[in-house]
Amino acid sequence: MFHLEISPELELRLLTEGHSQLLFELIERNRAYLRGWLPWVDGARTLDNTRRLIRASLRQHARNEGMNVGIWYHNQLVGVVSYNYIDHVRRFTELGYWLDEAHQGNGIMTTVCRAMTNDAFGRLKLDRVEIRCAVTNQRSRAIPERLGYTIDGTSAQLDWTSDHYIETVVYSMSATQWQLQEANTAHDSANRRRRQL
Ligand SMILES: CC(C)(COP(=O)(O)OP(=O)(O)OC[C@H]1O[C@@H](n2cnc3c(N)ncnc32)[C@H](O)[C@@H]1OP(=O)(O)O)[C@@H](O)C(=O)NCCC(=O)NCCS
């Protein structure tokens, strides 16, 4: 069962049926704004629908083809991050995410996506992680940009939301680029610590 403690206040746990009520309440609180960006929101109109979505994602997880993970901040469910699919042949995945509106602006999702990128390249041994964002979704785009992902291109008909296509920008990170970046970050912080001594 996937469980990752990123810090004492921030944890990731695989979503299971027991989380249906909590997840449904969180979606209800954020429905109006999520609807603008995420195509599945209208499919989670009731507790029962939400439970069905969790069951489907658990079946996907059992096949090792993706997973939906709850984000717990100070022991409260505040959002979801997912591997929307995992392609083991071409060794890549796509990250998806959303966060309770009241918990935005604190770097939670950037920290979570860093941990998931590490997980994809470490535990899952994939070669590439993609993040797709609506071109106009600046908050979402800021996440791969903060993490050093690069833009592969844009597409007018790759993604759909509510009732229309949205123009999408595709970001990606390779395992090699990530390792290099992480090594440079570790090197820079070691140098900073040395200078402070
Ligand atoms: C996309 C989404 C998750 C971004 O949420 P977010 O709170 O902006 O992202 P983070 O949690 O990483 O927080 C970043 C913010 O915290 C600030 N921050 C504070 N401490 C930080 C830290 N240690 N690291 C990074 N950012 C930090 C950043 O400056 C930024 O604030 P700013 O936008 O005012 O500059 C959220 O807007 C959302 O759920 N949107 C709807 C669903 C959606 O669009 N999903 C994506 C589909 S592709």
The ligand as a MOL file (V3000), in Angstrom:
LIG
                    3D

  0  0  0     0  0            999 V3000
M  V30 BEGIN CTAB
M  V30 COUNTS 48 50 0 0 0
M  V30 BEGIN ATOM
M  V30 1 C -2.5300 23.6580 -9.6510 0
M  V30 2 C -2.6120 23.8460 -8.1360 0
M  V30 3 C -2.4280 22.5090 -7.4480 0
M  V30 4 C -1.4970 24.8240 -7.7010 0
M  V30 5 O -1.6280 25.1130 -6.3360 0
M  V30 6 P -0.5620 26.0850 -5.6360 0
M  V30 7 O -0.9480 26.2370 -4.2220 0
M  V30 8 O -0.3840 27.3120 -6.4850 0
M  V30 9 O 0.8010 25.2690 -5.7370 0
M  V30 10 P 1.8040 24.9900 -4.5290 0
M  V30 11 O 1.0980 24.2830 -3.4480 0
M  V30 12 O 3.0020 24.3780 -5.1000 0
M  V30 13 O 2.1330 26.4540 -3.9930 0
M  V30 14 C 2.8600 27.3950 -4.7740 0
M  V30 15 C 2.6560 28.7490 -4.1510 0
M  V30 16 O 3.1750 28.7260 -2.8270 0
M  V30 17 C 4.3040 29.6150 -2.7170 0
M  V30 18 N 5.2870 28.8940 -1.9080 0
M  V30 19 C 5.4640 29.1050 -0.5800 0
M  V30 20 N 6.4010 28.2650 -0.1120 0
M  V30 21 C 6.8390 27.5250 -1.1500 0
M  V30 22 C 7.7840 26.4930 -1.3000 0
M  V30 23 N 8.4950 26.0370 -0.2620 0
M  V30 24 N 7.9660 25.9250 -2.5120 0
M  V30 25 C 7.2700 26.3510 -3.5690 0
M  V30 26 N 6.3280 27.3400 -3.5060 0
M  V30 27 C 6.1210 27.9210 -2.3000 0
M  V30 28 C 4.7170 29.9100 -4.1530 0
M  V30 29 O 5.3260 31.1580 -4.2810 0
M  V30 30 C 3.3740 29.8820 -4.8440 0
M  V30 31 O 2.6440 31.0440 -4.5480 0
M  V30 32 P 2.2920 32.1370 -5.6810 0
M  V30 33 O 1.4540 31.4140 -6.7110 0
M  V30 34 O 1.5450 33.1560 -4.9470 0
M  V30 35 O 3.6180 32.5390 -6.2300 0
M  V30 36 C -3.9780 24.4450 -7.7440 0
M  V30 37 O -4.1000 25.7360 -8.2880 0
M  V30 38 C -5.1530 23.5990 -8.2200 0
M  V30 39 O -5.5060 22.6250 -7.5960 0
M  V30 40 N -5.8090 24.0040 -9.3410 0
M  V30 41 C -6.9800 23.3470 -9.8330 0
M  V30 42 C -6.7140 21.9980 -10.4150 0
M  V30 43 C -5.6590 22.0350 -11.4710 0
M  V30 44 O -5.5640 22.9890 -12.2290 0
M  V30 45 N -4.8750 20.9520 -11.5480 0
M  V30 46 C -3.8090 20.8420 -12.4930 0
M  V30 47 C -4.2910 20.2000 -13.7130 0
M  V30 48 S -2.8900 19.9840 -14.8030 0
M  V30 END ATOM
M  V30 BEGIN BOND
M  V30 1 1 1 2
M  V30 2 1 2 3
M  V30 3 1 2 4
M  V30 4 1 2 36
M  V30 5 1 4 5
M  V30 6 1 5 6
M  V30 7 2 6 7
M  V30 8 1 6 8
M  V30 9 1 6 9
M  V30 10 1 9 10
M  V30 11 2 10 11
M  V30 12 1 10 12
M  V30 13 1 10 13
M  V30 14 1 13 14
M  V30 15 1 14 15
M  V30 16 1 15 16
M  V30 17 1 15 30
M  V30 18 1 16 17
M  V30 19 1 17 18
M  V30 20 1 17 28
M  V30 21 1 18 19
M  V30 22 1 18 27
M  V30 23 2 19 20
M  V30 24 1 20 21
M  V30 25 1 21 22
M  V30 26 2 21 27
M  V30 27 1 22 23
M  V30 28 2 22 24
M  V30 29 1 24 25
M  V30 30 2 25 26
M  V30 31 1 26 27
M  V30 32 1 28 29
M  V30 33 1 28 30
M  V30 34 1 30 31
M  V30 35 1 31 32
M  V30 36 2 32 33
M  V30 37 1 32 34
M  V30 38 1 32 35
M  V30 39 1 36 37
M  V30 40 1 36 38
M  V30 41 2 38 39
M  V30 42 1 38 40
M  V30 43 1 40 41
M  V30 44 1 41 42
M  V30 45 1 42 43
M  V30 46 2 43 44
M  V30 47 1 43 45
M  V30 48 1 45 46
M  V30 49 1 46 47
M  V30 50 1 47 48
M  V30 END BOND
M  V30 END CTAB
M  END
